[in-house]
Amino acid sequence: PAPKDDAGRRTYELDRAHVFHSWSAQAALDPMVVTRSEGSYLWDADGARYLDFSGQLVYTNVGHQHPRVVKAIQDQAATLCTIAPAHANDKRALAAKLITDRAPEGMNKVFFTNGGADAVEHAVRMARLHTGRYKVLTQYRGYHGGTHLTINMSGDHRRWPNDNGTAGTVHFWGPFLYRSAFHATTEAEECERALEHLEQLIRFEGPESFAALVLETVAGTSGVMPPPPGYLQGVREICDRYGIVYVADEVMVGFGRTGTWFAVEQHGVTPDLITFAKGVNSGYVPLGGVIIGDHIAETFAHRVYPGGLTYSGHPLATAAAVATIEAMADEKIVENAAEIGRTVLGPGLRALAERHPSIGEVRGVGAFWALDLVTDRETKEPLAPYGGSSPAIQAVLAEAKAQGLLVFTNYHRIHLAPPLNVTEAEVKDALTALDVALAHADAVYTG
Ligand code: PLP
């Protein structure tokens, strides 16, 4: 509903009249007017305060309005608002160094983009030029962006209305024991069968047709599914065997979300390319990019890379990245994400699962968690259909909001993506709100 506050209502009416929103039927929208934010909280136009565990779109890694990042943007604006990509600039150069310092060994260059989808687009372009091949492997239950290529690469229902089958993408099943595509009963079995399936698929599609395999290190929007031990190493080996460029899409999980700077660190693998965006500067100014392995950078040492963007490495965005990364390092924000997940958020969600039968599974790592909500634990019937919603999940979300908690949601799932510097007290408040909200899911439980 429109806010009661006059200025808030005016914003609401202008938005409804003129703003065309993403992924939505426009007539059905009812956006919340947000007027300010700080740390883990934001406020609506009528002054109600919300604990923001949505991360907006899982990107506010240092929380809202971090003073160091805000000041860095202000200072940069006062000095050099913009400069074309061809010039060198102190913040762009330093951001690239700070990013590559945290990437695996042998990845020393960054190509900056404006966000995640164009990072993935450029990673694929690099892989195609590097290999001289065209096709791209991606997994079902994955998301890589909203552009023509990246939506075709995505393995969720948003591809369907955009699919024209020409982008050269082939989908495979990744490991996901809770809803196993392989009838596996253990993580080890799931891992082994998923790798076998991937290799078979490559053999039958033509191993020499694939330029790249693009994989979210922890699939995010599709359900927060940390891969079993050994899976990513297996993927690395398969890519090596068939000369396929391994692109780790860390747009959602990079910069500490899972409790390490990059999630690949926890799996001991070095991809050929890493895509990032979101958390690199907490989304304060649009920024993304590709971290490039030395052997691929070498391909373009004496050969033109045929790609670019007007705002590649924009000074306001890269100044925000420098301040974000330095604040994260100085304030031990990545360590906090790991610790809060291990000691408070993970155990707290598991305790909720003991009280609420509608929680089919709790999954996650660091400051990145999902509740897989079901109407029956035996059949694992989701609380909302694939690609859709249901009155029950809507009731859970509405109650969470009434309790002052914002979460990220996808189909039948609730995702928790708090700022990585969230406090224990804030996590406990969120758990209390969820405890109340989940009664609406339990109410339709039939198991
Ligand atoms: N890749 C992953 C893993 C994502 O989660 C997203 C966005 O959610 C993207 C790519 C696309 O990023 P953007 O929306 O910045 O284009």
Residues whose N, C-alpha, C, O or C-beta is under 5 A from the ligand:
A	BS01	PLP	G115 G116 A117 D118 Y143 H144 G145 E216 G220 D249 V251 M252 A277
